[in-house]
Amino acid sequence: MFIEQPPWFCRALFPGVVWRIPAPEKCVYLTFDDGPIPRITPWVLDLLDQYGVKATFFCVGDNVRRYPEIYQQVLDRGHQVGNHTFNHIQGIKYWTKNYLANVKKAAGYIQSNLFRPPYGHMRLPQILTLRSQYRIIMWDVVTRDYSPHMTPNGVFNVVKNYTRNGSVIVFHDSLKAEKNMKEALPRSIEWLLEQEYEFKLFNPEGIAGK
C-alpha cells in the first residue's frame, strides 16, 4: 500500500497538491504519464475512444517536441494534458532554479495549468513556486505498470483493491509499461465501468484534494 496508495505522512510532505478529489459519487480521474510516443500513445487513444472514456495525459516536453502530431491527437480527441517537465527530471536531484527552468521549457510546448512531477519527487521550494502557477496533481492509485516485477494481473488488482471515490489513477503511455499496461488497462476500464465509476477531467482552477 505504501507505493500503490501513498499514506498520509507522505502526502503531508507536499502541501497544497492534489492526491485525490473526495466526492460522494463514484468517480475517478484516469491519468497517463511520460508520453506521447508513437508506439504507445495512439493505441491508448484508440482504446479510450472504444470505451468513450476521457483521460489526462501528463506529457514530457521533449516528447511533445519530437511528436507534435501525436500530442495534437490527444487534444483533438478531447483529452486533457499536463506538464511533466521537459526532460522527465527528478526534482530532488536538481536545484530549484534549474528544475523550474525545465518546467518552463516544457510549458513552451504544453499549454496547461496542470503539473505532475516525474517520480513524484520535488523539493519544498519547487512545490511552493509551482503551486502558484499550476494545479499540482499527484495520485491516489499508482498502478506500477512500469515495474518489471509486476504482472498485468497485478496491475489490474491494484486498481481493484485501491480505487475509491475521487481516486486519481496513474498508468503510463511509455515503453517500459507497454506489456503490463496493454493488458491491464482495458480490464481496469471495464471493471471501473461495471462498478459505475464516472471518468472525470480535472478543473485546472480547482481546489486541491486530499
Sequence and secondary structure as in RCSB ss.txt:
>XXXX:A:sequence
MFIEQPPWFCRALFPGVVWRIPAPEKCVYLTFDDGPIPRITPWVLDLLDQYGVKATFFCVGDNVRRYPEIYQQVL
DRGHQVGNHTFNHIQGIKYWTKNYLANVKKAAGYIQSNLFRPPYGHMRLPQILTLRSQYRIIMWDVVTRDYSPHM
TPNGVFNVVKNYTRNGSVIVFHDSLKAEKNMKEALPRSIEWLLEQEYEFKLFNPEGIAGK
>XXXX:A:secstr
 TTTS  HHHHTTSTT BSB   SS EEEEEEES   TTTHHHHHHHHHHHT   EEEE HHHHHH HHHHHHHH
HTT EEEE  SS   GGGS HHHHHHHHHHHHTT   SEE  GGG   HHHHHHHTTTSEEB  SEE  TT TT 
 HHHHHHHHHHH  TTEEEEEE SGGGHHHHHHHHHHHHHHHHHTT EE    TT     
